[in-house]
Amino acid sequence: MDETTTALLSFAAVVGLLTVTPGLDTALVLRTAALGRRGRAWGV
């Protein structure tokens, strides 16, 4: 593989990983739900 292909595949791998990584808001909702406060996790 040449440098361009390697760079493109590396970029695609990083972008794919960042896409599936949950953000801070998702982490807070999961934490709230895990502590047994489902109503608060759903915003009720």
C-alpha angles and dihedrals in degrees: 000000000000126000095263093055092046092050092048093050091047091050092048091050093051093045091049092051093049091048095057096040110102117239129231094270091054091049091053093050092048091049092050092048092046091055089060099257099122094157092056091045089056091045094248 
